[in-house]
């Protein structure tokens, strides 16, 4: 089932406008409030073995899509289309964070980011080789987790003091027990096998207070995908993401000791709830030195993640600058101390 939003005024295609947060017609300017938009379209069933061929209702062209695609644009007429039967039942997202950064704003933000690269080649910093920018809704699972932690440890306090001609060291030993209950809310894990997990992690954080109930008009004009992995598949990764926070919290509760050795540490983390959501990402494709570099931008905050090319000449100058500064500093210190530095 192909969903296309036609303007009631002029019949042209409508797309989601990130600046106003409405379904907007670029021809006549009509705007529709998405939160009040009737959503009777997510009622179709989904079949895993369905054909990946759809017809654009705008121009009649045949759209060939991958099984994961839920929103795209027609390659022939440019119409924004949403594949509604891939957003039904268990595949329907619960929430979505709409794009708040437009394509033009994303381009400007990326150009600013490029110009701030102190160790990137001069040609890269001009940011004039952007090959393409694609707005994409990436599937995520948001987990609410609970961790029950039990710790059995031994802490020591060491005191050194002097009596007469003797120096004494006193060591006291303490049994340390902790019974901790921790709740973590909205731990994000991307559920697309195409997206690089490391990049998606670094795009965080998103402002989850701006999550909205999912409605298909938010996808109009963007690319979107359904999840490849269930919440059960990705639960181990969600647990791994909070592991450092748990360890840090345990350490914060055991303070004031000279040393701490753990006899037993039991961490039991369980899922309380998981929500399927779509989060906005701008993918920026940049052509430099006959190589395409791919960057990701948080479509809500503008944060850019990627590995830009490095200018080795700038790196050499940077290190030589540090060495020169260190030499001058040591020289001044030696002069102040009345010595010399060679």
N, C-alpha and C positions, 0 to 999 in steps of 0.2 A: 504494500500500500504506500503510494507516494503522497506526501502531504505538501502542498504548496499554498502559501497564504496570498490571496489576491485582495487588492485594495477594493473595498466596497464603492469607492468614489470613481476611480478611473480604470480599475481592472489590472493595473500593473502589479508586479511582484512586490511583496513587503518583506523586510528583513528586520532583525533585531538591531536596534540602535543603542550602542553602549553608552552614549552621552546622556540620553533621556531615559533609558531603561524601558523603552516601549517598542512595540512592533510598528515599524515606520515605513511609509511609502515615500520613495525618493522623488517620485514624479509630481504628486500633488501635495505632499506634506502631511497627509493624514496620519495620525498616531493612535494606536490602540493600547490600552492599559492591559498588560499581560496578566497581572495578578487577578484581573476580573474576567479574563478571557475564558470562554467555555472550552473545556478540555474533554470532549466526548470521543476523541479519536483514539485514545489509548484503551481500546477494548478488543482489538484483534488478537488472534492467537499467533504463536510463533512456532515454526517448524525448523529444526536444525538442518534438514536436508533441502530447504527451499532453494530455488534457483536464484542466483545472484544477478538477475536481470530485471530492470525496471524501466518503465516508459515515462519520460518527462511529459507532464500534462500541459506544459507550456508550448513546446515546439514539436513534441512527438518523438524526439530522439530517444534511442535506447541507452539507458545508463547501466554500465557494468560496474558493480561494486563488490568489494570484498565482504566476507561474511560479518566482519566486525563493524562495518560502516553503518552509522545510524543517521548521519546528516552529511550532505555534500552539496556541490553546485553542478549544474548541467554544463558539460564542456562545450556545448553548442550555443546555447542562448544565455548562459550565465545565471539562470534562475536558481534560487535557493530552494533546496528540497530536503524534506525530512522523511525518513523511511519509518513510518509509524509502527509497523508490525515488528520492528526490531526494538521497540521501546515499550512492549506490552508485557503484562504478567510479571514474572520474575525479572524480566529485563528492563522494567521501568525504573529509572532512578527515583530515589526518594526526594533528593534535594539537588540544587544547582547553585553555583555562584556565577552569576552572569558576568560577561566581560564589562569592565568599567573603563578600559583603555581602548580607544579606537585604533584602527589600522594606522592612520596618520600619526597619532600620538605614540604608537609603538615604534614607528620608524624614527621619529625624532628622539625618543628615549634611547634607542639603540645607537643612533649616531652620537649622542652625548656620551654614552658608555664607551664607545670606540675611542673618542678623543681623549678620554681620561686614562687610556692605557699607556703607562710610562715606559714600558719595555716592549711595546709593539712597534712594528715597522711604520715609518712615516706614511707610506701609501695606504696602510690599513686604517690609520687614524682618521683619514679623510672621510671614511664611511660612505663612499660614493659608489660602491660596487654591490649593493644589495640586489640579489637575484630574485628574491621573492619573500613575501611574508604571508603566512597562513595562520588563521585563527582556528584553534582546535580545542574542543572540549574533551579532556582526558578522563577516563573512568577511574575513580578512586573508591576504596572502602575506608570509611571512618569507623574506628573501633572505640568502644567504651570498654576499658579493661579494669580488672581488679586484681591486685597482687597481695597475697598474704605472705608475710616474711617472718621467719623465726631465726634468731641468731643466738649462738652460744659462743662466747669469746673470752679471752683472758687479756686484761689490760694491766699495764705496769706503770708505776710512777717512780721515777728515779730522782733522788735528792743527794747532792754532794755538799759536804760541809767539812770544816776544819776545826780540830781541837788540838791545841798545843802544836806539836810537830807533826801531827798525823792528819791525813786527808781521808775522810770516810765517804763511802758511797752506799746509800741506803736504797734498796729496791723493795717496793711493796707490790703485791699481786692482788688483782681484783677479778672476781667472776662477773662477767657482763652478759646480761640476757636482754633481748629485745623481741617484742611481739608486735609487729607493725602491719597495719592495714592501709593500703594505698589504692586510690582510684585515679585512673587516667581517662580523660574524656577527649574524644575526637582525635585519635591517633591515625594519621593518614598513611595509606599505602596505595601506590598506583597499581591498577589492575590490568594494564595494557602490556602485552608482551612486546610490542613494538617500541615502546618508550624506554629510554635508558633510566634504570632505577636510581642511579647515583645523581643524575641530573634532576629528576623529579623530586628527590629528597632535598636537594639544595635550593629548589624553587620555593620551598616553604620559608616562612609561614604564610598561610592564607588567613583572612579574617573571617572565621567561621560564624561570627554573629551576623554576617550578611548572606548566609545560606537562605535560599528561597525554595518553597515547594516547587517541584519540577513541573514545567509546562513546555510543550514542544516549541512554541514560538521563540523561546530563548535560543534555540539552535539555528533558526533561519538565518542563512548567510554565513554559517560557519561549518567546519567539518567536525563530526563527532563520532566516537566509537563506543561500542558496548564492551563490557569487561570480558577478558579472556580467562580470568581466574576468579573463583568464588571466594567468599570471605573465609571459608574453611581452608582453602589452599594457601591463603596469604597470612593466616593467623600466626604461624611461626615467625614470619618477618616482622609483624607488628610487635610481637613479644621482644624480638631482638632490638627493635628501635627504642624501647623503653628501658632496656637493661642498664645502660649507663646512668639513667636517672635514678633507678632503684639503688644502684651501688652508691651513688653520691648521697642519696637520702640516708642510707644506712650509716655511712661514714659521718654524716652531720649529727647523728644522734649519739655517736660515741666519740666524745671529745674530752680533752683535759688529761689524756694519758700520754706517757712518753712513747709507748708502743702498744699495738693491739694485734693479737694473733687469734685467728678464727678457728674454733674447734669444729663448729658445725654451722652451716648456713643453708637454710631451706627457703626457696622462692617458688611459690605456686601462683602462676598467673592464669586467669580465666577470662574468657570473653563474656561480657555482660550484654553487649549489643553491637551490631554492625550495620551501617547504613551505606547504601550504594549511592554515590554522588558523582556529579560531573564538575570538574574544575577547569577554569579557562587558562589556556597556554597559547602564546604566540610563538610560532616556529619561524626563525629568521634564517634565510639561506644567503650566505655571503660568498661571493666569488673573489678570491685574492690569490695572486701568483699561480694561476692555472689550477687552483684547488678550491673545492667548495667546502666552506666551513659552516657548520650548523650550530645555531644558538637557540636557547629557549628563554622566553620571557614570561614571567608571571602576569597573566592577563588582568589581574586585579591590582597588584602593587607596582608593576613595572620592573621588578628585580630581574636581572639578566644573568644567565648561567651559560658557560661555554668555555672552550679553550682557544683563545686567540693565538695567532702566530707570534713568535718571539723574535725580536731583533737582537742577534748575538753581539752586534757592535754596541748597542745600547747597554746590554748586560755587562760587556767588558768595561765600558765607561763607568757604569754604576759601581762595579767592584773596585775599579781604580780610584774612584772618588772616595769610597769608604776607606781604602788603604791610605790615601793621601790625608784624609781627615784624622785617621788614627795616628799617622806619623806626626802630624802637627801637634796633636793632643799630647802624645808621649814626650815630644820635644819640650813643650811648655812645662810639663810636669817636672821633667828632669832639670830644667833651668831654675824652676822655683825651688827645687830640692837642693840646688847648688851643684848639681852634677852635670854630666854630658850624655848625649844620646847619639850613637853613631850607626 
